[in-house]
Amino acid sequence: MCSVCGGYDPFRGDSCGSSIMRILADQDVYKITIDKLKEWKQDIVTAKDLGMDRASDEELLLVAKETERFLITRDKDFGALVCLKEEVSPGVILLRGSPKEIENIHHQLRNLLQEYVEDELKSVFCVVEPRKYRIRHL
């Protein structure tokens, strides 16, 4: 059994390949998602934890970069910030879908976190949907 997430991958032996990711959660990320990330032993802090629950998107990106954390959000505006305006980004994970699809989104998010190590996800924009995830290199 994996010491990070508790999962098992028969192709890799005892470990599922998970690594601990440093994550900053935007204020719009559901509590159930934050709880799930904690359950998976991820190093997660929320904008609220940092007193930034009213911070602008640009401020959150800056703090994520300064603290070397990925930003996880449900706010599609971050796509324009990091892709079109070319704001400096430590990596962004955008969760897309309705609350009724959250279990499927969590499944895809877990797949993403198991299949990639932190260094591979730096400076990328990931979109996690109920049935797939996509990665765009910045």
C-alpha distance (Angstrom), angle and dihedral (degrees) to the residues before:
residue distance angle dihedral
M1 . . .
C2 3.80 . .
S3 3.80 114.8 .
V4 3.82 91.0 -148.2
C5 3.80 104.3 50.7
G6 3.81 105.8 3.1
G7 3.80 91.9 -119.3
Y8 3.78 129.5 126.0
D9 3.78 129.4 -140.6
P10 3.82 114.0 -167.5
F11 3.81 90.6 -159.5
R12 3.80 92.7 58.3
G13 3.80 99.6 35.1
D14 3.78 118.9 -127.0
S15 3.78 96.9 -10.1
C16 3.78 124.1 70.9
G17 3.80 91.5 -153.4
S18 3.80 96.0 -108.3
S19 3.75 119.3 150.2
I20 3.75 128.6 -168.1
M21 3.79 111.5 -98.1
R22 3.79 125.1 -159.2
I23 3.82 105.8 -130.4
L24 3.81 136.7 -179.0
A25 3.81 111.7 -158.9
D26 3.80 118.3 -147.2
Q27 3.81 116.4 -130.5
D28 3.81 91.3 -103.8
V29 3.81 96.4 61.2
Y30 3.81 111.3 111.5
K31 3.81 116.7 -109.5
I32 3.80 89.3 -126.4
T33 3.82 88.6 60.4
I34 3.80 92.2 48.7
D35 3.81 89.4 48.9
K36 3.80 90.2 49.3
L37 3.82 91.8 51.6
K38 3.81 89.6 50.2
E39 3.80 89.5 48.9
W40 3.81 87.7 54.0
K41 3.83 87.5 53.6
Q42 3.81 95.1 -114.0
D43 3.82 118.7 158.1
I44 3.81 98.6 -115.7
V45 3.78 132.7 167.9
T46 3.78 124.7 176.4
A47 3.78 130.1 -135.4
K48 3.80 86.0 -116.1
D49 3.83 91.2 54.8
L50 3.82 87.3 57.7
G51 3.81 94.2 45.2
M52 3.82 89.5 -110.5
D53 3.79 100.5 117.5
R54 3.82 89.3 124.0
A55 3.81 96.9 38.9
S56 3.78 121.7 128.4
D57 3.79 120.6 -108.9
E58 3.81 89.9 -108.7
E59 3.82 91.2 53.0
L60 3.80 91.5 50.5
L61 3.80 91.8 50.3
L62 3.79 90.4 50.1
V63 3.82 93.3 50.5
A64 3.81 90.8 45.8
K65 3.80 89.3 53.0
E66 3.81 94.0 44.8
T67 3.81 92.1 49.4
E68 3.83 92.8 40.9
R69 3.80 94.0 -121.2
F70 3.76 131.8 138.9
L71 3.78 113.7 -119.3
I72 3.80 115.7 -127.8
T73 3.79 116.1 -165.2
R74 3.80 147.2 150.9
D75 3.82 91.4 -142.9
K76 3.82 112.1 109.6
D77 3.82 90.6 -161.2
F78 3.80 88.7 81.2
G79 3.80 88.6 69.1
A80 3.79 90.7 62.3
L81 3.79 92.1 44.1
V82 3.77 97.1 53.2
C83 3.81 100.4 29.8
L84 3.80 105.7 35.0
K85 3.79 104.1 23.5
E86 3.80 90.9 35.2
E87 3.80 94.4 -135.3
V88 3.79 112.0 -179.7
S89 3.77 107.1 -91.8
P90 3.78 134.4 -170.4
G91 3.81 88.3 -162.0
V92 3.79 129.8 -66.2
I93 3.79 129.7 -139.9
L94 3.80 112.5 -161.4
L95 3.81 116.2 -161.9
R96 3.81 112.1 -151.2
G97 3.77 126.1 -173.2
S98 3.76 143.4 66.3
P99 3.81 125.9 -71.6
K100 3.81 90.1 -104.7
E101 3.84 88.8 60.7
I102 3.80 95.2 50.2
E103 3.81 95.6 110.2
N104 3.80 90.6 55.8
I105 3.80 90.7 45.9
H106 3.81 89.5 51.6
H107 3.80 89.4 50.5
Q108 3.82 91.5 53.9
L109 3.81 91.7 43.6
R110 3.79 90.1 53.3
N111 3.81 89.8 49.2
L112 3.80 89.7 52.6
L113 3.81 92.9 49.3
Q114 3.80 91.6 47.1
E115 3.79 96.5 46.9
Y116 3.81 98.3 47.9
V117 3.77 134.9 46.9
E118 3.78 121.1 -137.6
D119 3.82 95.8 -100.0
E120 3.82 91.0 55.4
L121 3.79 91.5 56.6
K122 3.80 98.0 49.3
S123 3.79 112.9 115.7
V124 3.80 94.3 10.3
F125 3.78 133.3 118.0
C126 3.81 111.4 -138.5
V127 3.78 124.6 -168.4
V128 3.80 114.0 -160.0
E129 3.81 115.3 -162.9
P130 3.81 132.1 172.4
R131 3.82 94.3 -92.5
K132 3.80 105.2 24.4
Y133 3.76 147.5 1.3
R134 3.80 129.1 -131.4
I135 3.78 129.5 -156.9
R136 3.79 125.9 -153.7
H137 3.79 118.3 -171.0
L138 3.78 113.4 -138.0
